[in-house]
Amino acid sequence: MDEQEFEAALSLLVGQMENEDVDSHEIFMRLTAILNGMKALGMPLPADLVAMQAEMAEEFAVPDEGEGSGTVA
């Protein structure tokens, strides 16, 4: 992808984020893929989208086993 394709993909993604019916995990996965592609090409990453991706990563993080899972080791 070149810079224009990334900009178009981000624009489409932001537009879809405004739609309440879109799965937030799908948005997270697509945003992560776009940002990773931009990073791989050495392109500057939009700080607001990096922050949003970090917040979403925390939301979708898988808890470590044993922490609050109720299992005994």
C-alpha positions in Angstrom: 0.0 0.0 0.0 1.2 3.5 -0.6 0.4 6.6 1.5 -2.8 7.4 -0.4 -4.1 3.8 0.0 -3.4 4.0 3.8 -5.2 7.3 4.0 -8.2 5.9 2.1 -8.3 2.8 4.4 -8.1 5.0 7.5 -10.9 7.3 6.2 -13.1 4.3 5.4 -12.4 2.8 8.9 -13.2 6.1 10.7 -16.4 6.3 8.7 -17.4 2.8 9.7 -16.6 3.5 13.3 -19.4 6.1 13.3 -21.8 3.3 12.5 -23.0 1.8 15.8 -23.6 -1.6 14.2 -19.9 -2.3 13.4 -18.1 -4.8 15.6 -15.6 -3.0 17.8 -13.2 -5.9 17.7 -13.2 -5.9 13.9 -12.4 -2.2 14.0 -9.5 -2.9 16.4 -8.1 -5.6 14.2 -8.3 -3.5 11.0 -6.8 -0.4 12.8 -4.0 -2.5 14.1 -3.3 -3.9 10.6 -3.3 -0.5 9.0 -1.0 1.0 11.6 1.4 -2.0 11.4 1.5 -1.5 7.6 2.2 2.2 7.9 4.9 1.5 10.5 6.5 -1.2 8.3 6.9 1.4 5.5 8.3 4.0 7.9 5.3 6.3 7.6 4.4 8.6 10.4 1.6 7.2 12.6 -1.3 9.5 13.6 -1.0 9.9 17.3 -4.7 9.9 17.9 -5.2 6.6 16.2 -2.2 5.1 18.0 -3.8 6.2 21.3 -7.1 4.7 20.2 -5.5 1.4 19.2 -3.7 1.2 22.6 -7.0 1.8 24.5 -8.7 -0.9 22.4 -5.8 -3.3 22.9 -6.4 -3.0 26.7 -10.1 -3.6 26.2 -9.5 -6.8 24.2 -6.5 -8.0 26.1 -6.7 -11.6 27.2 -6.2 -11.8 31.0 -3.3 -14.0 32.3 -4.4 -17.4 33.5 -4.5 -17.6 37.2 -5.3 -13.9 37.7 -8.9 -13.8 38.8 -9.8 -16.9 36.9 -10.7 -18.8 40.1 -8.3 -21.7 39.3 -5.9 -23.0 41.8 -2.4 -23.9 40.6 
